[in-house]
Amino acid sequence: MAKYGKRTRAAREAFAGKEDITVEEAVALIKSNSKVKFDETVEIAMNLGVDPRHADQMVRGVVSLPNGTGKTTRVAVFARGPKAEEAQAAGADIVGAEDLMETIQSGKIEFDRCIATPDMMPIVGRLGKILGPRNLMPNPKVGTVTMDVKEAVEAAKGGQVQFKAEKAGVVHAGVGKVSFDEAKLAENIRAFVNAVSAAKPTGAKGTYMKRISVSSSMGPGVSVDVANATGN
């Protein structure tokens, strides 16, 4: 039987018996039981009725959280010439072409989001086995393969979150920090849930949103009422 520390036991006791509560109740519970000495991330996990191994059941997309993530996002951009200059002016942390490819191939990945202009994709394509498993591969469907690198960099820096269903049909993401006030966290959670709802694939059958839970990065999770989370 697992042994828990005093802090963990107290948190688990506070969460016991609470299921399918409102977003506001969940946020209040998480905030009041965060006892660590750093600003925890508030995380959401959504169990969806999809099998992403089938192309018509893949769920992926992007959402700009209305109150940001509270996290500093490091952005890398594959671009040349004026577009490279545009990316740098917009605040990109790393900009390059073949040199950036070689840096990544060496195992040095010091960014959270990767953007590329379309002409750079033959180079970026060589990095699929490295960037793909980390969900860092630029993709036009989520706006990270684009000629408008300024907008893409600013969106990434401004609280934009990408999401993608994993093998078991689970989507998860960080939706803010424990230090955010309750209303802003609730607003971010609903924005994320509604973005995933809007991304429902054509092949999804039966119940699409099966379960939603939220937690702090070090704390237990609590399930949230799906209808409440979607605002319905």
LOTORVO-525591 format. One record per residue: residue in three letters; y, z, x of N, C-alpha, C in turn. Coordinates in steps of 0.001 Angstrom, whole numbers, plus 500000, padded with zeros to 6 digits. Atoms other than C-alpha are relative to their C-alpha. Example, Ala and Ser with C-alpha at 12.3 -4.5 7.8 and 13.67 -1.06 7.14 Angstrom:
// LOTORVO-525591
+---------+--------+--------+--------+--------+--------+--------+--------+--------+--------+
: residuo :    nyy :    nzz :    nxx :   cayy :   cazz :   caxx :    cyy :    czz :    cxx :
+---------+--------+--------+--------+--------+--------+--------+--------+--------+--------+
:     ala : 498810 : 500000 : 500890 : 495500 : 507800 : 512300 : 501200 : 500000 : 500900 :
:     ser : 498810 : 499940 : 499180 : 498940 : 507140 : 513670 : 501090 : 500730 : 499230 :
+---------+--------+--------+--------+--------+--------+--------+--------+--------+--------+
// end
This chain:
// LOTORVO-525591
+---------+--------+--------+--------+--------+--------+--------+--------+--------+--------+
: residuo :    nyy :    nzz :    nxx :   cayy :   cazz :   caxx :    cyy :    czz :    cxx :
+---------+--------+--------+--------+--------+--------+--------+--------+--------+--------+
:     met : 498795 : 500000 : 500840 : 500000 : 500000 : 500000 : 501249 : 500000 : 500871 :
:     ala : 498794 : 500119 : 499189 : 503410 : 499018 : 501360 : 500843 : 501264 : 499908 :
:     lys : 499118 : 498842 : 499961 : 505704 : 501826 : 502444 : 501448 : 499523 : 500108 :
:     tyr : 498607 : 500405 : 500012 : 509398 : 501492 : 501697 : 500888 : 501141 : 500479 :
:     gly : 499032 : 499020 : 499568 : 512386 : 503260 : 503219 : 500717 : 500591 : 498795 :
:     lys : 499298 : 499294 : 501071 : 514562 : 505623 : 501199 : 500939 : 499070 : 499239 :
:     arg : 499043 : 500920 : 500627 : 517208 : 502946 : 500542 : 499288 : 498987 : 499116 :
:     thr : 500753 : 501003 : 500764 : 514632 : 500375 : 499415 : 499378 : 500614 : 498750 :
:     arg : 500603 : 499343 : 501163 : 512850 : 502845 : 497134 : 501037 : 500257 : 498914 :
:     ala : 498931 : 499731 : 500967 : 516149 : 503808 : 495492 : 500404 : 498727 : 499268 :
:     ala : 499619 : 501280 : 500616 : 517018 : 500155 : 494882 : 498923 : 499533 : 499026 :
:     arg : 501100 : 500429 : 500870 : 513580 : 499381 : 493442 : 499949 : 500832 : 498723 :
:     glu : 499972 : 499129 : 501181 : 513851 : 502383 : 491111 : 501139 : 499602 : 499064 :
:     ala : 498844 : 500396 : 500806 : 517304 : 501231 : 489948 : 499731 : 498695 : 499246 :
:     phe : 500292 : 501305 : 500597 : 515909 : 497749 : 489191 : 498797 : 500063 : 499051 :
:     ala : 501231 : 499898 : 500789 : 512706 : 498981 : 487520 : 500276 : 499890 : 498496 :
:     gly : 499890 : 500138 : 501451 : 512274 : 497930 : 483900 : 501108 : 499094 : 499512 :
:     lys : 498894 : 500889 : 500389 : 515245 : 495575 : 483956 : 499562 : 498553 : 500175 :
:     glu : 500425 : 501398 : 499977 : 514208 : 492030 : 483047 : 500789 : 499206 : 498975 :
:     asp : 499297 : 500922 : 500898 : 515948 : 489057 : 481464 : 501318 : 500595 : 499505 :
:     ile : 498696 : 499427 : 500344 : 519334 : 490771 : 481555 : 501084 : 498932 : 500127 :
:     thr : 498911 : 500977 : 499902 : 522717 : 489050 : 481396 : 500412 : 499835 : 501453 :
:     val : 499496 : 500255 : 498643 : 524323 : 487537 : 484464 : 500913 : 501143 : 500440 :
:     glu : 499063 : 498924 : 499663 : 527043 : 490201 : 484343 : 499270 : 501296 : 500337 :
:     glu : 500779 : 498791 : 499730 : 524484 : 493024 : 484195 : 499291 : 499897 : 501345 :
:     ala : 500699 : 500205 : 498730 : 522552 : 491543 : 487108 : 500952 : 500146 : 501180 :
:     val : 499001 : 499921 : 498928 : 525683 : 491176 : 489240 : 500424 : 501450 : 500230 :
:     ala : 499595 : 498598 : 499881 : 526755 : 494754 : 488522 : 498900 : 500826 : 500673 :
:     leu : 501139 : 499287 : 499435 : 523260 : 496021 : 489408 : 499892 : 499724 : 501498 :
:     ile : 500101 : 500389 : 498591 : 523192 : 494105 : 492688 : 501126 : 500634 : 500817 :
:     lys : 498857 : 499452 : 499269 : 526677 : 495209 : 493725 : 499882 : 501522 : 500178 :
:     ser : 500061 : 498536 : 499931 : 526077 : 498874 : 492936 : 498853 : 500504 : 500870 :
:     asn : 501141 : 499576 : 499196 : 522815 : 498945 : 494903 : 499962 : 499378 : 501388 :
:     ser : 499910 : 500537 : 498640 : 523961 : 497146 : 498057 : 500541 : 501099 : 500906 :
:     lys : 499632 : 498846 : 499167 : 524012 : 499925 : 500660 : 500015 : 499681 : 501495 :
:     val : 500022 : 500353 : 498580 : 523816 : 497998 : 503935 : 501417 : 499888 : 500553 :
:     lys : 498690 : 499967 : 499352 : 526643 : 497837 : 506457 : 500626 : 498619 : 500227 :
:     phe : 499401 : 501342 : 499894 : 527303 : 494104 : 506153 : 500117 : 499403 : 498602 :
:     asp : 499747 : 500636 : 501290 : 528441 : 491814 : 503362 : 498841 : 499066 : 499650 :
:     glu : 501183 : 500776 : 500343 : 525190 : 490599 : 501833 : 500342 : 498735 : 499201 :
:     thr : 499910 : 501193 : 500829 : 524767 : 487149 : 500352 : 499302 : 500266 : 498669 :
:     val : 500656 : 499950 : 501300 : 523987 : 486992 : 496641 : 499227 : 498694 : 499844 :
:     glu : 500878 : 501160 : 500028 : 521043 : 484640 : 496214 : 499417 : 499789 : 498607 :
:     ile : 500620 : 500342 : 501269 : 519604 : 482827 : 493239 : 498731 : 499202 : 500263 :
:     ala : 501246 : 500768 : 499931 : 516049 : 481516 : 492777 : 499652 : 499557 : 498591 :
:     met : 500326 : 500557 : 501310 : 515090 : 479246 : 489900 : 498627 : 499345 : 500037 :
:     asn : 501324 : 500605 : 500134 : 511495 : 478462 : 488945 : 500073 : 498926 : 498920 :
:     leu : 499871 : 501134 : 500914 : 511455 : 475022 : 487353 : 498640 : 499414 : 499633 :
:     gly : 501228 : 500634 : 500466 : 508797 : 473237 : 485343 : 499881 : 498578 : 500501 :
:     val : 500110 : 501328 : 499384 : 508541 : 470325 : 487776 : 499020 : 500058 : 501163 :
:     asp : 500825 : 500147 : 498805 : 506212 : 469087 : 490489 : 500706 : 498983 : 500891 :
:     pro : 499183 : 500915 : 499193 : 508519 : 467635 : 493167 : 499213 : 499035 : 500875 :
:     arg : 500805 : 500991 : 499278 : 505594 : 465804 : 494761 : 500061 : 498645 : 499307 :
:     his : 499833 : 501240 : 500755 : 506194 : 463218 : 492025 : 501485 : 499610 : 500003 :
:     ala : 498613 : 500453 : 499855 : 509334 : 461135 : 492502 : 500822 : 500218 : 498739 :
:     asp : 499243 : 499855 : 501244 : 510279 : 461342 : 488816 : 500175 : 501454 : 499571 :
:     gln : 499808 : 498579 : 500293 : 510185 : 465152 : 488955 : 500778 : 500721 : 501105 :
:     met : 499219 : 499392 : 498928 : 512295 : 465713 : 492072 : 501353 : 500462 : 499471 :
:     val : 498702 : 499448 : 500387 : 515337 : 467917 : 491527 : 500826 : 500190 : 501264 :
:     arg : 499093 : 499793 : 498881 : 518204 : 467669 : 493968 : 501411 : 499670 : 499560 :
:     gly : 498610 : 500259 : 500365 : 521948 : 467677 : 493800 : 500944 : 500860 : 500812 :
:     val : 498966 : 499264 : 499299 : 525152 : 469338 : 494857 : 500962 : 500579 : 498976 :
:     val : 499039 : 499378 : 500909 : 527623 : 471705 : 493237 : 501076 : 500688 : 500829 :
:     ser : 498905 : 499273 : 499370 : 531033 : 472998 : 494260 : 500204 : 501296 : 499225 :
:     leu : 499844 : 498711 : 500663 : 531060 : 476698 : 493443 : 501481 : 500304 : 499819 :
:     pro : 498571 : 499810 : 500284 : 534391 : 477587 : 491778 : 500677 : 501033 : 500886 :
:     asn : 499409 : 498947 : 499168 : 534875 : 480635 : 494014 : 499480 : 499981 : 501433 :
:     gly : 500512 : 500130 : 498641 : 533275 : 479337 : 497211 : 498752 : 500829 : 500232 :
:     thr : 501216 : 499277 : 499657 : 530285 : 480834 : 499006 : 500279 : 501263 : 500806 :
:     gly : 499694 : 498871 : 499128 : 532069 : 483323 : 501243 : 499436 : 499821 : 501391 :
:     lys : 500644 : 500283 : 498722 : 530266 : 481702 : 504147 : 500753 : 498886 : 500722 :
:     thr : 499401 : 501065 : 499201 : 531717 : 479647 : 506979 : 498944 : 498936 : 500253 :
:     thr : 500958 : 501099 : 499845 : 529968 : 476275 : 506933 : 500386 : 499124 : 501179 :
:     arg : 499766 : 500883 : 498844 : 529666 : 474392 : 510206 : 499505 : 498595 : 499638 :
:     val : 500279 : 501375 : 500433 : 529762 : 470634 : 509631 : 499924 : 499055 : 501196 :
:     ala : 500143 : 501057 : 498994 : 528465 : 467846 : 511866 : 500163 : 498652 : 499314 :
:     val : 499765 : 501326 : 500574 : 529532 : 464247 : 511278 : 499603 : 498918 : 501003 :
:     phe : 500327 : 501198 : 499226 : 527987 : 461041 : 512581 : 501007 : 498916 : 499623 :
:     ala : 498988 : 501032 : 500270 : 530871 : 458575 : 512870 : 500574 : 499500 : 501312 :
:     arg : 499342 : 500584 : 498827 : 532728 : 456317 : 515282 : 501442 : 499625 : 499658 :
:     gly : 498646 : 500537 : 500160 : 536333 : 455245 : 515810 : 500867 : 500779 : 499036 :
:     pro : 499073 : 499347 : 500936 : 538841 : 455953 : 513035 : 499310 : 501020 : 499090 :
:     lys : 500713 : 499060 : 500877 : 536182 : 457650 : 510880 : 499656 : 501296 : 500741 :
:     ala : 500230 : 498804 : 499193 : 535358 : 460030 : 513732 : 501281 : 500823 : 500076 :
:     glu : 498703 : 499315 : 499945 : 539051 : 460848 : 514031 : 500317 : 500653 : 498654 :
:     glu : 499783 : 499469 : 501352 : 539241 : 461337 : 510255 : 499181 : 501278 : 499789 :
:     ala : 500863 : 498831 : 500136 : 536323 : 463763 : 510397 : 500559 : 501189 : 500777 :
:     gln : 499430 : 498929 : 499174 : 537913 : 465769 : 513207 : 501253 : 500580 : 499347 :
:     ala : 498765 : 499551 : 500648 : 541235 : 465927 : 511364 : 499704 : 500822 : 498752 :
:     ala : 500374 : 499273 : 501224 : 539432 : 467183 : 508241 : 499366 : 501354 : 500297 :
:     gly : 500545 : 498696 : 499638 : 537953 : 470100 : 510174 : 498533 : 500024 : 500374 :
:     ala : 501408 : 500035 : 499590 : 534478 : 468903 : 511197 : 499828 : 500740 : 501318 :
:     asp : 500248 : 499206 : 498791 : 532953 : 471151 : 513862 : 499425 : 499170 : 501133 :
:     ile : 500638 : 500857 : 499001 : 530927 : 468477 : 515638 : 500084 : 498558 : 499507 :
:     val : 499921 : 501420 : 500363 : 531527 : 464705 : 515632 : 499422 : 499180 : 501144 :
:     gly : 500574 : 500826 : 498948 : 529523 : 462093 : 517485 : 499146 : 498886 : 499446 :
:     ala : 500900 : 501096 : 500382 : 527060 : 459213 : 517448 : 498697 : 500182 : 500786 :
:     glu : 501219 : 499853 : 499203 : 524291 : 458665 : 520016 : 499959 : 501345 : 500732 :
:     asp : 499954 : 498715 : 499288 : 525467 : 461746 : 521905 : 499587 : 501162 : 499099 :
:     leu : 500374 : 498962 : 500952 : 525089 : 463884 : 518788 : 498504 : 499924 : 499698 :
:     met : 501435 : 500181 : 500225 : 521638 : 462400 : 518175 : 499197 : 500644 : 501134 :
:     glu : 500711 : 499446 : 498848 : 520552 : 463380 : 521694 : 500072 : 501526 : 500021 :
:     thr : 499851 : 498540 : 500055 : 521915 : 466906 : 521235 : 499005 : 500590 : 499008 :
:     ile : 500929 : 499522 : 501032 : 519873 : 467325 : 518060 : 498555 : 499849 : 500474 :
:     gln : 501360 : 500219 : 499498 : 516759 : 465838 : 519686 : 499610 : 501041 : 501046 :
:     ser : 500271 : 498977 : 498978 : 517092 : 468447 : 522448 : 499726 : 501367 : 499376 :
:     gly : 500261 : 498748 : 500700 : 516731 : 471141 : 519784 : 501226 : 500820 : 499703 :
:     lys : 498749 : 499269 : 500227 : 520373 : 472171 : 519597 : 500589 : 499575 : 498653 :
:     ile : 499504 : 500296 : 501344 : 521294 : 472294 : 515909 : 500959 : 501118 : 499601 :
:     glu : 498995 : 498960 : 500235 : 524535 : 474219 : 515505 : 500903 : 499632 : 498830 :
:     phe : 499232 : 500356 : 501193 : 525581 : 473138 : 512012 : 499180 : 500280 : 498758 :
:     asp : 500631 : 499695 : 501286 : 524845 : 473838 : 508357 : 499978 : 498801 : 499066 :
:     arg : 499914 : 501193 : 500845 : 525709 : 470434 : 506877 : 500189 : 498791 : 500908 :
:     cys : 499906 : 501221 : 499195 : 525332 : 466923 : 508272 : 500460 : 498847 : 499117 :
:     ile : 499393 : 501111 : 500742 : 527443 : 463988 : 507085 : 499962 : 498766 : 500893 :
:     ala : 500035 : 501233 : 499209 : 527233 : 460352 : 508179 : 500656 : 498858 : 499239 :
:     thr : 499538 : 501246 : 500608 : 529009 : 457079 : 507548 : 498782 : 499077 : 499896 :
:     pro : 501186 : 500841 : 500207 : 526601 : 454395 : 506279 : 499530 : 499251 : 501247 :
:     asp : 500370 : 500762 : 498803 : 526695 : 452434 : 509553 : 499281 : 500844 : 501049 :
:     met : 500653 : 499095 : 499056 : 525380 : 455499 : 511393 : 498555 : 500303 : 499629 :
:     met : 501330 : 499614 : 500475 : 522167 : 455757 : 509371 : 498837 : 499485 : 500859 :
:     pro : 501091 : 500383 : 499088 : 520024 : 453695 : 511812 : 499784 : 501031 : 501111 :
:     ile : 500111 : 498953 : 498987 : 520772 : 456404 : 514384 : 499475 : 501283 : 499366 :
:     val : 500388 : 498764 : 500681 : 520459 : 459308 : 511942 : 498540 : 499931 : 499552 :
:     gly : 501367 : 500174 : 500470 : 517184 : 457865 : 510640 : 498956 : 500439 : 501014 :
:     arg : 500939 : 499589 : 498949 : 515545 : 458654 : 513990 : 499801 : 501521 : 500018 :
:     leu : 500040 : 498545 : 499997 : 516171 : 462327 : 513290 : 499349 : 500573 : 498740 :
:     gly : 500567 : 499569 : 501275 : 514327 : 462457 : 509980 : 499027 : 501163 : 500110 :
:     lys : 501003 : 498941 : 499848 : 511495 : 464662 : 511266 : 500624 : 501326 : 500409 :
:     ile : 499307 : 498774 : 499588 : 514022 : 467159 : 512625 : 500888 : 500512 : 498880 :
:     leu : 499032 : 499592 : 501016 : 516688 : 467186 : 509928 : 499383 : 500156 : 498615 :
:     gly : 500608 : 499971 : 501331 : 514475 : 466536 : 506893 : 499460 : 501369 : 499590 :
:     pro : 500556 : 498684 : 500373 : 512491 : 469817 : 506921 : 501054 : 501099 : 499877 :
:     arg : 498922 : 499008 : 500068 : 515779 : 471723 : 507361 : 500991 : 499705 : 498875 :
:     asn : 499113 : 500427 : 501091 : 517346 : 469983 : 504352 : 501391 : 499645 : 500523 :
:     leu : 498729 : 500383 : 499382 : 520051 : 468614 : 506666 : 500184 : 498484 : 500069 :
:     met : 499920 : 501459 : 499909 : 519330 : 464892 : 506365 : 501082 : 499465 : 499069 :
:     pro : 498972 : 500601 : 500866 : 522397 : 463000 : 505091 : 499373 : 499144 : 498911 :
:     asn : 500563 : 500715 : 501143 : 521771 : 461508 : 501657 : 501138 : 499560 : 499080 :
:     pro : 498914 : 500461 : 500883 : 524033 : 459325 : 499488 : 499998 : 500677 : 498634 :
:     lys : 500084 : 499372 : 501319 : 522780 : 461128 : 496347 : 500782 : 501301 : 499921 :
:     val : 499236 : 498751 : 500003 : 524532 : 464321 : 497410 : 501324 : 499848 : 500748 :
:     gly : 498685 : 500267 : 499443 : 527562 : 462655 : 498958 : 500149 : 500218 : 501489 :
:     thr : 499891 : 499781 : 498562 : 526684 : 463180 : 502616 : 499791 : 498719 : 500820 :
:     val : 499903 : 501321 : 499367 : 526334 : 459459 : 503394 : 501160 : 499308 : 499300 :
:     thr : 498786 : 500463 : 500667 : 529822 : 458202 : 502705 : 501023 : 499505 : 501011 :
:     met : 498873 : 500421 : 499168 : 532846 : 456392 : 504100 : 501169 : 500963 : 499856 :
:     asp : 498916 : 499031 : 500215 : 535077 : 459125 : 502678 : 499620 : 501315 : 500682 :
:     val : 500434 : 498816 : 499264 : 534286 : 461597 : 505429 : 500973 : 501169 : 499818 :
:     lys : 499014 : 498939 : 500208 : 537501 : 463532 : 504815 : 499621 : 500850 : 498785 :
:     glu : 500369 : 499284 : 501227 : 536477 : 464429 : 501261 : 498687 : 500754 : 500185 :
:     ala : 501307 : 499374 : 499809 : 532892 : 465185 : 502309 : 500107 : 501249 : 500874 :
:     val : 499832 : 498844 : 499118 : 533958 : 467522 : 505118 : 500725 : 501120 : 499264 :
:     glu : 499239 : 498980 : 500728 : 536502 : 469318 : 502948 : 499171 : 500657 : 498903 :
:     ala : 500870 : 499441 : 501046 : 533954 : 469747 : 500142 : 498993 : 500968 : 500606 :
:     ala : 500983 : 499140 : 499331 : 531365 : 471180 : 502543 : 500635 : 501304 : 500459 :
:     lys : 499285 : 498809 : 499517 : 533938 : 473578 : 503972 : 500500 : 500862 : 498844 :
:     gly : 499373 : 499306 : 501128 : 535227 : 474527 : 500522 : 499052 : 500685 : 499033 :
:     gly : 500917 : 499271 : 500876 : 532073 : 476019 : 499003 : 499007 : 499124 : 499263 :
:     gln : 500984 : 500881 : 500621 : 529912 : 473038 : 498107 : 498588 : 500412 : 500436 :
:     val : 501378 : 499579 : 499725 : 526197 : 473908 : 497871 : 499037 : 498888 : 499597 :
:     gln : 501047 : 500958 : 500325 : 523283 : 471491 : 498040 : 498771 : 500755 : 499508 :
:     phe : 501250 : 499386 : 500442 : 520033 : 472217 : 496236 : 498903 : 498948 : 499908 :
:     lys : 501155 : 500890 : 500031 : 516558 : 470731 : 496315 : 498765 : 500805 : 499639 :
:     ala : 501221 : 499302 : 500403 : 513305 : 471728 : 494622 : 498973 : 499968 : 501119 :
:     glu : 501058 : 499916 : 499007 : 510624 : 472944 : 497012 : 498660 : 499697 : 499341 :
:     lys : 501328 : 500405 : 500483 : 506886 : 472316 : 496645 : 499591 : 500669 : 498692 :
:     ala : 500420 : 499271 : 501197 : 506350 : 474988 : 494003 : 500981 : 499834 : 498835 :
:     gly : 499016 : 500196 : 501060 : 509297 : 473739 : 491932 : 501066 : 501077 : 499982 :
:     val : 498998 : 498935 : 499901 : 511615 : 476499 : 493172 : 501262 : 499469 : 500671 :
:     val : 498701 : 500326 : 499413 : 515311 : 475961 : 493833 : 500686 : 501320 : 500335 :
:     his : 499292 : 498764 : 499656 : 517207 : 478639 : 495717 : 501246 : 499688 : 500824 :
:     ala : 498741 : 500194 : 499277 : 520670 : 479049 : 497212 : 500785 : 501299 : 500044 :
:     gly : 499045 : 498902 : 499976 : 523362 : 481509 : 498177 : 501170 : 499639 : 499107 :
:     val : 498938 : 500314 : 500977 : 526033 : 481775 : 495469 : 501214 : 500925 : 500134 :
:     gly : 498843 : 499135 : 499789 : 528532 : 484203 : 496977 : 499635 : 501197 : 500845 :
:     lys : 500203 : 498784 : 499224 : 528879 : 487560 : 498679 : 500114 : 501220 : 499086 :
:     val : 499945 : 498766 : 500781 : 528387 : 491101 : 497372 : 501448 : 500488 : 499852 :
:     ser : 498603 : 499562 : 500053 : 532087 : 491710 : 498148 : 500827 : 499270 : 498941 :
:     phe : 499287 : 500719 : 501071 : 533115 : 489136 : 495497 : 500077 : 500908 : 498775 :
:     asp : 499980 : 499204 : 501229 : 534265 : 490672 : 492241 : 498982 : 499428 : 499006 :
:     glu : 501106 : 500343 : 500900 : 531777 : 490577 : 489380 : 500250 : 498705 : 499231 :
:     ala : 499690 : 501198 : 500795 : 533551 : 487886 : 487356 : 499823 : 498726 : 500830 :
:     lys : 500122 : 501190 : 499145 : 533667 : 485472 : 490316 : 498543 : 499701 : 500332 :
:     leu : 501426 : 500222 : 499743 : 530000 : 485992 : 491124 : 499311 : 499415 : 498769 :
:     ala : 500592 : 500502 : 501241 : 529031 : 485446 : 487484 : 500377 : 498536 : 499774 :
:     glu : 499539 : 501383 : 500168 : 531119 : 482268 : 487382 : 499258 : 499063 : 500958 :
:     asn : 500745 : 500805 : 499028 : 529444 : 480956 : 490551 : 498551 : 499801 : 499577 :
:     ile : 501400 : 500093 : 500420 : 525960 : 481740 : 489229 : 499851 : 498998 : 498859 :
:     arg : 500100 : 500930 : 501144 : 526585 : 479895 : 485959 : 500290 : 498560 : 500427 :
:     ala : 499710 : 501357 : 499511 : 528085 : 476917 : 487804 : 498772 : 499413 : 500682 :
:     phe : 501200 : 500470 : 499311 : 524966 : 476674 : 489959 : 498894 : 499678 : 499002 :
:     val : 501051 : 500201 : 501000 : 522569 : 477058 : 487027 : 500261 : 498734 : 499188 :
:     asn : 499681 : 501179 : 500807 : 524387 : 474400 : 485008 : 499880 : 498702 : 500805 :
:     ala : 500180 : 501186 : 499159 : 524340 : 471987 : 487962 : 498521 : 499648 : 500104 :
:     val : 501444 : 500244 : 499951 : 520562 : 472407 : 488265 : 499513 : 499490 : 498641 :
:     ser : 500353 : 500466 : 501346 : 520274 : 471976 : 484485 : 500345 : 498529 : 499819 :
:     ala : 499556 : 501394 : 500132 : 522253 : 468725 : 484665 : 499170 : 499050 : 500852 :
:     ala : 500811 : 500829 : 499103 : 519931 : 467495 : 487431 : 498556 : 499864 : 499515 :
:     lys : 501361 : 500086 : 500544 : 516856 : 467672 : 485167 : 499468 : 498581 : 500118 :
:     pro : 500534 : 501355 : 499802 : 514656 : 464712 : 486139 : 499309 : 499454 : 498757 :
:     thr : 500595 : 500662 : 501169 : 513242 : 462206 : 483677 : 498542 : 500388 : 499799 :
:     gly : 501427 : 499694 : 500102 : 509659 : 463247 : 484464 : 499689 : 501440 : 499649 :
:     ala : 500233 : 498586 : 500325 : 510132 : 466927 : 483622 : 499445 : 500131 : 498583 :
:     lys : 500631 : 499802 : 501311 : 507850 : 467980 : 480753 : 500000 : 501489 : 499648 :
:     gly : 500052 : 498607 : 500435 : 507841 : 471155 : 478690 : 501265 : 500760 : 500379 :
:     thr : 498858 : 499154 : 499656 : 510093 : 474051 : 479678 : 500493 : 499663 : 501393 :
:     tyr : 499435 : 500384 : 498701 : 512429 : 472977 : 482478 : 500357 : 501239 : 500818 :
:     met : 499628 : 498773 : 499290 : 513959 : 476324 : 483439 : 499091 : 501140 : 499552 :
:     lys : 500975 : 498974 : 500351 : 511139 : 478859 : 483487 : 500495 : 501408 : 500294 :
:     arg : 499572 : 498655 : 499611 : 512691 : 481781 : 485316 : 501176 : 499909 : 500968 :
:     ile : 498862 : 499903 : 499088 : 515937 : 482693 : 487042 : 500086 : 501435 : 500488 :
:     ser : 499816 : 498653 : 499466 : 516302 : 485653 : 489358 : 501112 : 499986 : 501039 :
:     val : 498936 : 499860 : 499008 : 519159 : 486898 : 491491 : 499745 : 501273 : 500804 :
:     ser : 500190 : 498854 : 499115 : 519233 : 489336 : 494388 : 501070 : 499976 : 501067 :
:     ser : 499230 : 500026 : 498769 : 521183 : 490375 : 497431 : 499012 : 499655 : 501102 :
:     ser : 500896 : 500478 : 498946 : 519792 : 489150 : 500743 : 499017 : 501064 : 500483 :
:     met : 500885 : 498922 : 499552 : 518264 : 492574 : 501529 : 499419 : 500812 : 498849 :
:     gly : 500406 : 499188 : 501142 : 517619 : 493836 : 498012 : 498960 : 499335 : 499112 :
:     pro : 500970 : 500568 : 500942 : 515064 : 493353 : 495219 : 500668 : 499035 : 499037 :
:     gly : 499469 : 500957 : 500950 : 515462 : 490603 : 492672 : 499910 : 500510 : 498574 :
:     val : 500037 : 499656 : 501416 : 516141 : 490873 : 488965 : 500078 : 498703 : 499201 :
:     ser : 500000 : 501226 : 500800 : 515407 : 488249 : 486321 : 501164 : 499994 : 499024 :
:     val : 498840 : 500196 : 500865 : 518280 : 486857 : 484296 : 499586 : 499157 : 498793 :
:     asp : 500274 : 500765 : 501213 : 518105 : 485585 : 480725 : 500492 : 498562 : 500182 :
:     val : 499665 : 501396 : 499736 : 518032 : 481787 : 480991 : 501138 : 499513 : 499106 :
:     ala : 498948 : 500444 : 500940 : 520143 : 481158 : 477878 : 501362 : 500583 : 500396 :
:     asn : 498747 : 499388 : 499581 : 522770 : 483604 : 479112 : 500545 : 499349 : 501255 :
:     ala : 499592 : 500604 : 498728 : 522829 : 482020 : 482561 : 500582 : 498606 : 499822 :
:     thr : 499491 : 501348 : 500248 : 523436 : 478561 : 481121 : 501223 : 500030 : 499072 :
:     gly : 498843 : 499885 : 500890 : 526114 : 479881 : 478750 : 499704 : 499557 : 498601 :
:     asn : 500384 : 500438 : 501342 : 524142 : 478793 : 475682 : 499743 : 501190 : 499068 :
+---------+--------+--------+--------+--------+--------+--------+--------+--------+--------+
// end
